Amino acid sequence: MTEYDLEAVDRLPFSTQEKSQRYRTESYSGATGLNWYRTDPTLQFTMAYYLTPDELAVVEPHLNRIGELMGGPVARWAEETDRNPPRLERYDRWGHDISRVVMPPSFTQSKRAVLDAQQELRDAVRGAGFRSSLSVFASNYLLNQADIGMGCALGTGGGMVQSLVAAYAPADVRDYVLGKFDSGEWAGETAQLLTERTGGSDLGALETTARRAGDAWLLNGFKWFASNCAGEAFVVLAKPEGAPDSSRGVANFLVLRTRRDGTRNGVRVRRLKDKLGTRSVASGEVEFVDAEAFLLSGEPSTDAGPSDGKGLGRMMELTNAARLGIALFGLANARRALVEALCYARQRRAFDGPLIDKPLMRRKLAEMVVDVEAAQAMVFDCTGATNHRQPRGIRQRIAVPVTKLKVARLGITAASDAIEIHGGNGYIETWPVARLLRDGQVNTIWEGPDNILCLDVRRGIVQSRAHEALLGRMRDAVSVSDDDETTQLVVERIEDLDAAITAWEKLDGAVAEARLFPLAQFMGEVYAGALLTEQAAWERETRGGERKALLARLYARRYLADHGPLRGIDTDSDEGLERFDELVDGALTIGEEW
């Protein structure tokens, strides 16, 4: 007998044992407590698709342990941190401004556990003699399902800081900073400070000023959004005195929490942002008051004053890599939403049966499965890694903004769908999916919202013909796909996309800009379709399986086919319903008790 059996409301005249099973709390644990690698056949497929058998043998035991860590302690710590976020101690007992951000114990415990697990993975991969980037990317995918905020804190510019410092910082500063990274002391302790009150994406309008002071500079200004502001090292955009008040005048600077002489630097945190979500990463307003800084660029050009005129461009090059990380956040959010939705639909009963047996529920869940796996194909392909079916890897510059545009939005819609599947429970913060919706919304903002991404697509088309590499990647994919009806449809749409880009290039000014969004959406839809046909061919060849072919077919019918005047209502069959169990079993594998 449990505590629930003793409640008076369970002894009402119309209460029954069958009804009481519907609200047994222990039946609704959801994704937390699962091993997120072992229960994810799609991620296992992806790793096998990219890695050799010898590489997979090294990586998989670590991903298995990381999957258990993320689905267990890290997921629970994330909930605790969301309820008890970082806080700011602005002044000490004597009124001195110390701007100390106090992180909750749940965050510091989680951070340490994640860093240790990922370092073990890196060491194992390097010890085996191959690169660790794809396996660490996969481990971040698992982390982000638990806590996008932690993913942000650990991924805000560490590689960027190290590369710029190694290239441009004074020797003593370079050695000091790189030593901190080599020791692991500054893991997750960096950030890039770009945004000001003058405009979020309009970085050329920033007001922060830099004044030369020997081989260093003094920064004065105010950054409106600074994620991970509890860190130790920041890349900051500012305009040196004498530079033009435009994007040409923007330069990159390194600012450390302490000065060269060990004293506290002029970095003040005015307040932490009271955010909708991602509460585990400390975001604040940061003021620089004669803050010691170091120019991160080459020799200045004469027309740009003390800046070389390439600071903003250099930051945008690094931003593309960050955008892929944001797309991974969106993918992880969508995956977690899918798992929570499947777990709930399997347990919840209504109208004489489990929700998961209802045709309309199966339609929605099947669409979520297809969308998540299409997004996964795009995000992992954007890493530029080669796969077994097509060993010619290309990192397409234009594919990243297109992928972020599509996948970041999916992270929101999937979370919204999961809330709807949970019903009123989903809208309550003590259930797991409300936070997913709050956290997912930021991904369309970080590193550029949809409109900025569309402008970047235009820049890629006009300045570097970057769309040609993307079209080439799609054609490579279908060239090694099986010659079936789905592939033929994708081939047609690739040529349609090529023609659409050519037509777009002939449009004038405002009309061309306004039509960038449907063009970028078209790019993403065809890109995903091509990748799924490529995966389907590999699965059929190596495993004799047809599930990815089913996914490709469902995706193409939904996004690429002409549905006719009846919008597909008159089709003879619905494979999504007929083969629903195959779809779901290939998306989530859990024990019989579920």
Phi, psi and omega in degrees: 000131180257174179298334182288330180291339186267353183286142183298324182295342178274000179247020179290158186303325184262008175286142176223163177299321180296318179294322183294334178295337183290335184238026174287115187304320185294348180279350189241048179285340176067214185286331183295129183104345176277157169274111191285348171270314184294329181269006184244087179298333182290322177289322176299318176300314182299317180294321177292331180291329184257328187261153172287161178304322179293319178295317180298323179297329177282317189282319192299319177301325179289318178295328177296316178292321179293322177299322177290320179296313184290319180286343181253262186301317184294320177297320180288320177297324181298319178296320180294317179295323178299325178280335182229075187287174177304153177228158183254126168260101187283320186231152174272187186294339180261008177086007176286140177286111179252342176044052182264122177268121182262116180271141180293152179304326180298324179289313183293323176296315181295315180301315181296317181295318180294313181298319179296316182294319180289328177292321175299320178296313179300314181299319180295318181292315179294322177297333178274353174088023174225170186287149185260356192301315184291321180291323176291323175302316178295321179293325176293325175301317177293317177300315185294338175293333179272319191198098177298325180298318176296319177301321177294313183299323182275349185242009185278073165087013181301312178295321179297314180301313183296318182293318180289320179296317180299327184274327194231339187288153173305151189305315183292322178292317179303310183296320180296311183293312181295328176296321178296321178289318181299326180281348183085359184294328182256020175297125182073021184243028182235166176197161172246128185249103185244309195288138176231174182294338183293340180160132184297304183266347182275072187290338178293344182266007184296158187247345183300134188243145177241134179238130183295140177216084185071229177269006176244182177225160174245122182260139173225130181162190190215120177260129190277323175234118179227097179284147183061041184287359174275002185287185184250338185221134184228141167262123188237136173271133178207166178249117176297146176302132182097345178281156178294149179275068182202182180297335178292339182269358184280136178228159178263137178229149172263127176236128178255156180297328178241153178283173177304323185275005177091354178279165181291134181281166182280057180245114184240130175266112183289313178195159173269147181284137175270091193266160175297316182210198184042048185288345182285340175263127183284112178249131184213179174260122187243128178251136175254126179236100185048046180284129177295131183216163182228128183294129181250067178201173180278200181297137181290150175267157187292328183278351181248011181063221182289353176260151177277002178079002184244010185299314181291320178297320179296320178293323180292326176298317179287333180294329180299320176294321178295325179297324177296323175298322178292321176300323177296323174302312181298318178299314181297320179297318179294319178298314179298319179298318179298314182296315179298321180294317179296316180298317182291315182296331178288327185268323186285132179246141176199147178054048172067034175174167177298146178304324186293347178271353183279133184305317181292325177293320178296322176301312181295315181295322178297318177298320179296317179301312182297315182297318182295317182287329173295317178296320179298319179299318180294311186297314181290327177293328180294345176291343182084005180289147177276153175240173186291330182281325183224092188280014179256089183283137178227128172268104185272122183300319186278341181293329184293307177298324178297317180292316179299318180303315184281316189280324178299322177293322178299323179302328178281311184295323178294320177296320178296318177298319180297321177297315180298320179295324176285345183069214181300328178301323182296337182274358184258136187292341178282353172262161193280344192270341178299318179296326179300319179292318179296316181290321186295332185296332184290337186292336175282349181258312181305134177058030172108120175286182186307315184295321178292321177297320177297319177296327177290325174298316178300316180300319180295321179291312188284318188272326187227008180053038186294338180295336181294323176293323179293315176299322177297320178296319179296317181292324174299318182297312183286340179292335178251009176273163178286147183278071179247183184297321181295313179298320179299320177296316180297319178302316178300318183288330175298317179291324175297319179296316177303314179294323180295320178295318178299317179294320180298321182297342181268355181283158180264145167022253188296323180295316179299317181294318182296331183267007177295324184296308178297331177293315179295322177298318178299317178303312182296319181295317181289321178303310180297317180299318179296318181294323180293323177294325177295316178296321181298320180295321179293317180298317181296319183288317188265333187237352183067020183266158181236005186293315180295328175296321175298314178301313180299318181294314178297319180295313182296320179296325184281321188251338189242344186274158171271112188276355177077179186294336180265008175056035176081000181294336183268009181293150186289330184214168178229097183296331179299324176278317184296326183242032183301314182300322179295319177300310186288320179298330177276355179256328184210123180244111179224168189289172183297332182296344179269000000 
